[in-house]
Amino acid sequence: MSERTWQDKVASWSEEGFSAAEIVNKCMQIGKTVSKSRVLRLLKKKYVVKKAYTPSSIVDKHKIGPIFKFVFDSYLEDNQKEGSKVVEEINALFGEKLSPNIVKRIREAQGLGSDGVRYGHSVRMVNRPPRLAFCTHHLSVGTMFTHHVFTDESMVQAGKRGRFCYVLKGDTSSRVKPRYKHPPQLMVWGGISWEGATPLVLIRKGRNVDGPVYQSMLHSSYLKWAEKKYGDNAVLVQDNARCHISASTRDFFQRAGVQKQMKKVVEKQGGPVYD
């Protein structure tokens, strides 16, 4: 059976005797996430396999299969790879000169379409092993974090930053929005816990959050809140920013009793409260 898209592959796997659940797993292996119900609906349709795309610009027809596989594997490895780079690699490996448009058609013929990129928080490589060890340990001992307060500073920015707008067809000017080079920003400190959020602390522009400033924030906003919510059992969780672990901050923790509480968790659970 000639396969052009992932739907063709589904039809082929069904003819080979695979169940719908097995087909779902096979689709995940080629980078396509589908539900079992969608697979069943697809198989119930009267499906005609389209003729496979065979680029006429490939001189040696025996290289069509390997080139298709190379393009597919390249985009599975790096889904933001530029077409011109793939063209250069095909020329170097197979001796075939293709245009970026041909590479695009080969990509689309195998079910690789374009979509908007969404960015998320990424952890640096050096921090991944200790964070993984931290999470694995607390999962193994069943930590519920009922007395932990996760805190940090964050910068917020004023204004709308939507990715989409809705305009009349042909109206190209309305989609252009102003974007300031230096938009208004504000730094805030706060925390979340089982019993709710801490009070927010607003940090005025240009103020450097060093050890004394951080200690003042904890004294004015965190300590009273933590005592009210948790008594002597609150556990402060923070990152390794310099103002969080400086000598003066450690002295402040000892005077305020915060460090003693953190030490209890280390002794009981056998691991650090924060990485």
LINHU-V464058 format. One record per residue. SS is DSSP state (2 for helix, 1 for strand, 0 for the rest). Layout:
{{SS} {SS}}
This chain:
{{0} {0} {0} {0} {0} {2} {2} {2} {2} {2} {2} {2} {2} {2} {2} {0} {0} {0} {0} {2} {2} {2} {2} {2} {2} {2} {2} {2} {2} {0} {0} {0} {0} {0} {0} {2} {2} {2} {2} {2} {2} {2} {2} {2} {0} {0} {0} {0} {0} {0} {0} {0} {0} {0} {0} {0} {0} {0} {0} {0} {2} {2} {2} {2} {2} {2} {2} {2} {2} {2} {2} {2} {2} {2} {2} {2} {2} {0} {0} {0} {0} {0} {2} {2} {2} {2} {2} {2} {2} {2} {2} {2} {2} {2} {0} {0} {0} {0} {0} {2} {2} {2} {2} {2} {2} {2} {2} {2} {2} {0} {0} {0} {0} {0} {0} {0} {0} {0} {0} {0} {0} {0} {0} {0} {2} {2} {2} {2} {2} {2} {2} {2} {2} {2} {2} {2} {2} {2} {2} {2} {2} {0} {0} {0} {0} {0} {0} {1} {1} {1} {1} {1} {1} {1} {1} {1} {1} {0} {0} {0} {0} {0} {0} {0} {0} {0} {0} {0} {0} {0} {0} {0} {0} {0} {0} {0} {0} {0} {0} {0} {0} {0} {0} {0} {1} {1} {1} {1} {1} {1} {1} {1} {1} {0} {0} {1} {1} {0} {0} {0} {1} {1} {1} {0} {0} {0} {0} {0} {0} {0} {2} {2} {2} {2} {2} {2} {2} {2} {2} {2} {2} {2} {2} {2} {2} {2} {2} {2} {2} {2} {0} {0} {0} {0} {1} {1} {1} {0} {0} {0} {0} {2} {2} {2} {2} {0} {2} {2} {2} {2} {2} {2} {2} {2} {2} {2} {0} {2} {2} {2} {2} {2} {2} {2} {2} {2} {2} {2} {2} {0} {0} {0} {0} {0} {0}}
